[in-house]
Every structure is written in C-alpha cells, then in structure tokens.
Amino acid sequence: MSYSTADSLLPVTLDDVRGAQKMLSGVARVTALEGSRHLSQMVGAPVHLKCENLQRTGSFKLRGAYVRIAGLLPEERAAGVVAASAGNHAQGVALASALLGVRSTVFMPKGAPLPKVSATRDYGAEVRLHGQVVDETLAAAQEYAAETGAVFIHPFDHPDIIAGQGTVGLEILEQCPEARTIVVGIGGGGLAAGIAVSVKALRPDLKIIGVQAEGAAAYPPSLAAGRPVSVGNPATMADGIKVGRPGDVPFGIIGELVDEVRTVSEDELSAALLLCLERAKLVVEPAGASPVAALLSRPGSFEGPVVAVLSGGNVDPVLMQRVLRHGMAAQGRYLAVRLRLTDRPGALATLLGVLSVVDANVLDVSHVRTDPRLGLTEAEVELHLETKGPAHCVEVGQALREAGYTVMG
C-alpha cells in the first residue's frame, strides 16, 4: 500500500518531488549507482553507492538550490539571492543562480577552504568572507537580506529545498527497485527528509537510516524531546553535516518517516573515507562518507540490498591528507615510533634496513642530532610508517627491539 500525497499533512509531498525532478531535467545529473563488492561482503548483502559526489558542483546541493531559486517570483529574482555556507551549499546556490540569470551573494567563513571559495566565485557568485564560524556567517547573510531585499536561500529549512533533494530518492528507486535499506547522512536534514518523502510514498516498506557524526548529533536528542533542540559547539571533521540544530521543516518529516538515526565516530568517518578512495576509487568528503562509516560500524545490522548515499566529494586537499593518515591509524596501518640511536655514520641506514626486512614502508623521517636532552653521541629519530595492520605493527616493534633499539613511543 502506498503513501497518499493527497492525504499527507507533511509540508512536502511526492508530487512536489516529481515536479522538482522535471524542473531539474537537463540541470542536475542522474548520478551513478555503483556496486561495492567489498562492502557487500562485509554486510552480507548487496551494497550500492549513490554517487552524489559526482554531481555538478560536487554534491547534491545543486538540486535543492535550483528548485528554490527557480520558484521565486520575478520581483524576487530581480532582488537577487543570498546564502551562507562553508562550501557545498555555496557552490550549489552560485551555479543555480548563474543558470537562472539571478545575481547571487554568498557569505563564507574567513577560514573556509580556499578551493571552495575559489569554486564558488568561479560559478559566478560574489563571495564575502565574514566571521569565524558558520553561525556568524549566517547572521551576516540574513542581515544582508534584510538590508537589500535579497532572498535568503536556506541550506535545508525550506520545502522547495527538500523537494529538490528528494529527487535523489526517486533516482535510487529507478536504479535499484529491489533496495531494502537506504543509508544517508544528516546535518540539518534536508537530504534525508527529501529522500524519505519520495521513497516512503512509493515504498513504505523500505527502511531509511540517517547517520550523524557523534560530535554533531542534534537529531537523537531532538527526536527524543519531540522538537528541535540545539547541541552546543558541534565538533566533527564532517563539516557537511556539522549542524547544531535540526531544521524545523525537515525535522517534522524525519520524525515521521525516517526509521532510525545512528551516530558514527571520527575514526569510523576516517576509515570510511579511506575505504571509498581505496576500494571504490571515489573521492568523498567526510560527510559524504558517513553512510559508509555506519556500514563499517555495524555491518550485520542492515537488510539488503543497501544503498549508501555519498552526498558530496568537496574535500579540501589538506584535510584529505590528515583524514587519510587518521584513517590509516584507525585501521592499524599507520605507526609512529620514536627511538634513540648512536650518532655515527651509517646508523640511520642500518635502522632503515631493519624496517626494510619487515616490509614497513617509511613515510617520513625526522632525525634530531642536536638537542639538550640528547647525549654527546646520541641522535633521536621519529619515524612515520605505513604498515599492513595491527599484527604488522606488533611485528615492526618486535623487530626494532630485537635489533637493540629502545622504542620510546
């Protein structure tokens, strides 16, 4: 039995999403659905990846932004639009505005990654850097809207935005009609709410699981309280879902239609990003990797076939480097050791020879020869090593000790 949009009291209906899909024809890409053999083996059922990281602007945000701006009245378009974002929403609004011939201004935090700032400008928006955190940037954008009459385009708390994001759900049902579970990251809730509206209307039996980062998980306490509540100082590397309070509009939809909301750790996010890169050959930002993190966390708890939505791929290269190293460490594939050796010619080469025998890949070497802590004939070496896993880390440490080195950390 299907869900009836006519009888729905929800602010967004299946008809709204279908209308958005027609509007986005030729604008947003129908992104690929890729199977993952590795995740399928872990979960014990087919797992598919919905690649919104390959969408125009690198995330799903173009969908909602375009539908929202396209629905403005002529006089509203003439006044221009304004948005606040650290990255993905900024780029979605900038491109949507350019395609529709609407002037756009985007406020971004002063610390926003330079590639995202540059991309937003390249899509045609006027970028204004303001504030250190998104809340300050948001306040500045709303003040600008009040002063100029520009229409503020919220990243998730509007029915048109949700309808646009819901087109992802329609594509999933077309590409994988046998799906039993959809896993999707949640920040403010626009994407999860949109997918829930479209999917539950046609497949009420299909389970939808939302995922939040542990350090920015506002939905579990909000759902328990029956109203949106704020979490103070949300902290996570997944800036795409780093939202301190659920949106009022998506919260009502998620509370009614989403089956479960889970949380994942920073280590699980790191490992998921690394898996996407190594196994699926896909560049995914931490927020986009959150559904994969949930699969890694509890692989046996999903009914398949499973579709994991990779919501975006706009990751700063500097963050990518840090996250990949963190992910390797979380999997026991990265080892940092510090030791002292006799400061004589060939000592470092001898040490590296020991590591070569046990097949440890040296990523970085720091060699200190002059320090008040060291004796006259001592040197200190810090090594960053790539290993094959926890057992290999133990083997490397044992080989160093057997060779006479004192491992200090």
Protein Blocks (a to p, Z undefined) as FASTA:
>chain_A
ZZdfklpcbfbdfklmmmmmmmmgokaccddddddfklmmmnopacddddfklgghhiak
lmmmmmmmmmpcfklmmnopadddfklmmmmmmmmmmmnopacdddddfklcfklmmmmm
mnopacddedjbfklmmmmmmmmmmmnopacddfklcfklmmmmmmmmmmmmmmmmmbcb
dcdddfklmmmmmmmmmmmmmmmmbccdddddfklcfklmmmmnopacddehiadfblml
mcfbdcfklmmmmmmmmmbdcdddfklmmmmmmmmmmmnopacdfklmmmmmmmmmmmml
cccddddddfbfcdcfklmmmmmmmmmmmnopaccddddddddehklmmmmmmmmmnopa
cfbdcddfbdfkbcfkbccdddddddfbjklmmmmmmmmmmnopacfZZ
